[in-house]
Amino acid sequence: MELTFIAGGVRSGKSAFAENLALSAYKGDGRLVYMASGVAMDSEMKQRIARHQKDRATQPIAWHTIEAPLRIGAIMNTLREGDVVLWDCVTTWLTNMMYMPMENKTINSSERLEEARMIIQQAFATIQHKNITFFVVSNELFDEPDLRHNELNHYRKVLGDIHQWLVEQATAAYELTEGIAKKWK
């Protein structure tokens, strides 16, 4: 597996940058896979998801879209040799893990965050020896802790730990600010 990690703020251009990297990496040996973490919980998100699906379907190279709001591990098992995969976005997935109802789960949000860290590592372990080119997008971390919200601080810490782990695994890591990519690794 070859992994590239891309982070940036909201509207930084990170998703478009990652899509361009994935399209450039795609040689036709496998599928061009888009793992989407969004959940249509309101009309705005429904419209955004529909727009993104339509955009991917009308590109010269068709994307195989997998809606993956929670089950990253199960999705990883469906990936094939030669696939080029874009996962957008870790931040959304982690928020889903923290707050979405889960089958037969009665754990609190802090326990879910700890579980999420393990799920990410196990999911990537299942594909580490496969010929897969993987691009991971995530939002940047908040700069300052919020002293009023322990849950938010714990989320920020776990997200930071996941980012660090992904960067350690990655062959390349970028940070985007206002459409400008800074390559850190």
C-alpha positions as CSV (number, residue, x, y, z in Angstrom):
1,M,0.0,0.0,0.0
2,E,1.1,3.5,-0.8
3,L,-0.5,6.1,1.5
4,T,-0.8,9.9,1.1
5,F,-2.2,12.0,3.9
6,I,-3.8,15.4,3.1
7,A,-5.0,17.8,5.8
8,G,-6.3,21.4,5.8
9,G,-9.0,23.7,7.0
10,V,-12.6,24.0,5.8
11,R,-12.6,25.2,2.2
12,S,-8.8,24.9,1.9
13,G,-9.0,22.9,-1.3
14,K,-7.8,19.7,0.3
15,S,-10.5,17.5,-1.2
16,A,-10.0,18.8,-4.7
17,F,-6.3,18.5,-4.3
18,A,-6.7,14.9,-3.2
19,E,-9.0,14.1,-6.1
20,N,-6.5,15.4,-8.5
21,L,-3.7,13.3,-6.9
22,A,-5.9,10.2,-7.1
23,L,-6.8,10.8,-10.7
24,S,-3.1,11.3,-11.6
25,A,-2.2,8.1,-9.8
26,Y,-4.9,6.0,-11.5
27,K,-3.5,3.9,-14.3
28,G,-6.6,1.7,-15.0
29,D,-5.3,-1.4,-13.2
30,G,-8.0,-1.4,-10.6
31,R,-10.9,0.8,-9.6
32,L,-10.9,4.5,-8.8
33,V,-12.7,4.4,-5.4
34,Y,-14.2,7.2,-3.4
35,M,-14.9,6.4,0.2
36,A,-17.3,9.1,1.5
37,S,-17.9,9.6,5.2
38,G,-20.7,12.1,5.0
39,V,-24.2,11.4,6.4
40,A,-27.2,13.2,5.1
41,M,-28.6,14.4,8.4
42,D,-30.0,17.7,7.0
43,S,-31.1,19.1,3.7
44,E,-27.8,21.0,3.2
45,M,-25.7,17.8,3.6
46,K,-28.1,15.9,1.4
47,Q,-27.6,18.5,-1.3
48,R,-23.8,18.4,-0.9
49,I,-23.6,14.6,-1.1
50,A,-25.8,14.5,-4.2
51,R,-23.7,17.2,-5.8
52,H,-20.5,15.4,-5.1
53,Q,-21.9,12.1,-6.3
54,K,-23.0,13.8,-9.6
55,D,-19.6,15.5,-10.0
56,R,-17.8,12.2,-9.6
57,A,-20.1,10.4,-12.0
58,T,-19.6,13.0,-14.8
59,Q,-15.8,13.0,-14.7
60,P,-13.9,11.4,-17.6
61,I,-12.9,8.5,-15.3
62,A,-15.9,7.2,-13.4
63,W,-15.4,6.9,-9.6
64,H,-16.7,3.8,-7.7
65,T,-18.3,5.5,-4.7
66,I,-18.6,3.7,-1.4
67,E,-20.6,5.5,1.3
68,A,-18.7,4.7,4.5
69,P,-20.0,6.7,7.4
70,L,-18.9,4.0,10.0
71,R,-17.7,0.7,8.7
72,I,-14.2,1.5,7.5
73,G,-12.9,-2.0,8.4
74,A,-15.5,-3.8,6.4
75,I,-14.9,-1.4,3.4
76,M,-11.2,-2.1,3.5
77,N,-11.8,-5.8,3.0
78,T,-13.6,-5.0,-0.3
79,L,-10.7,-3.1,-1.8
80,R,-8.8,-4.9,-4.6
81,E,-5.3,-5.0,-5.9
82,G,-4.6,-2.0,-8.1
83,D,-7.3,0.2,-6.6
84,V,-6.7,3.9,-6.2
85,V,-8.7,5.0,-3.1
86,L,-9.6,8.4,-1.8
87,W,-11.1,8.5,1.7
88,D,-12.8,11.9,2.4
89,C,-12.8,12.5,5.4
90,V,-11.3,11.1,8.6
91,T,-12.8,14.0,10.6
92,T,-16.3,13.3,9.5
93,W,-15.9,9.6,10.1
94,L,-14.6,10.2,13.6
95,T,-17.5,12.5,14.4
96,N,-19.9,9.8,13.1
97,M,-18.1,7.2,15.4
98,M,-18.6,9.5,18.3
99,Y,-22.2,10.4,17.9
100,M,-24.1,8.1,15.5
101,P,-26.1,5.3,16.9
102,M,-24.3,2.0,16.5
103,E,-25.8,-1.5,16.5
104,N,-25.6,-3.2,19.9
105,K,-23.3,-0.5,21.3
106,T,-24.0,1.2,24.6
107,I,-20.6,2.8,25.1
108,N,-20.1,6.5,25.7
109,S,-18.5,8.9,23.2
110,S,-15.0,8.8,24.9
111,E,-15.0,5.0,24.6
112,R,-16.0,5.3,21.0
113,L,-13.1,7.6,20.3
114,E,-10.7,5.1,21.8
115,E,-12.3,2.4,19.7
116,A,-12.0,4.5,16.6
117,R,-8.2,4.8,17.0
118,M,-8.0,1.0,17.0
119,I,-10.4,0.6,14.1
120,I,-8.2,2.9,11.9
121,Q,-5.1,1.0,12.6
122,Q,-6.7,-2.4,12.1
123,A,-8.4,-1.3,8.9
124,F,-5.1,-0.2,7.3
125,A,-3.4,-3.3,8.6
126,T,-5.7,-5.4,6.4
127,I,-4.5,-3.7,3.2
128,Q,-0.9,-2.8,4.0
129,H,0.5,-5.6,1.8
130,K,-1.9,-5.0,-1.1
131,N,-1.0,-3.0,-4.2
132,I,-3.4,-0.1,-3.3
133,T,-2.7,3.6,-3.7
134,F,-4.6,5.3,-0.8
135,F,-5.3,9.0,-0.3
136,V,-6.7,10.1,3.1
137,V,-8.2,13.6,3.7
138,S,-8.8,15.1,7.1
139,N,-9.5,18.5,8.6
140,E,-6.8,20.4,10.5
141,L,-6.9,20.3,14.3
142,F,-8.2,23.2,16.4
143,D,-5.3,25.3,17.7
144,E,-6.5,25.9,21.2
145,P,-8.1,23.5,23.7
146,D,-11.6,24.4,24.8
147,L,-11.3,24.4,28.6
148,R,-15.1,24.2,29.0
149,H,-15.6,20.9,27.0
150,N,-13.6,17.8,28.0
151,E,-15.4,15.8,25.2
152,L,-14.2,18.2,22.5
153,N,-10.7,18.1,23.9
154,H,-10.7,14.3,23.9
155,Y,-11.9,14.3,20.3
156,R,-9.1,16.7,19.3
157,K,-6.5,14.5,21.0
158,V,-7.7,11.3,19.4
159,L,-7.9,13.0,16.0
160,G,-4.4,14.3,16.5
161,D,-3.2,10.8,17.4
162,I,-4.9,9.4,14.3
163,H,-3.3,12.1,12.1
164,Q,0.2,11.3,13.6
165,W,-0.3,7.6,13.0
166,L,-1.4,8.1,9.4
167,V,1.5,10.4,8.7
168,E,3.9,7.8,10.1
169,Q,2.4,5.3,7.7
170,A,2.3,7.7,4.8
171,T,4.9,8.0,2.0
172,A,3.7,11.6,1.5
173,A,1.9,14.2,3.7
174,Y,0.4,17.6,2.7
175,E,-1.2,20.5,4.4
176,L,-3.4,22.8,2.4
177,T,-4.1,26.4,3.1
178,E,-6.2,28.5,0.7
179,G,-5.5,26.1,-2.1
180,I,-1.8,26.1,-1.6
181,A,-0.2,22.7,-0.8
182,K,2.8,22.4,1.6
183,K,4.4,19.0,1.3
184,W,5.7,18.0,4.8
185,K,6.8,14.4,3.9
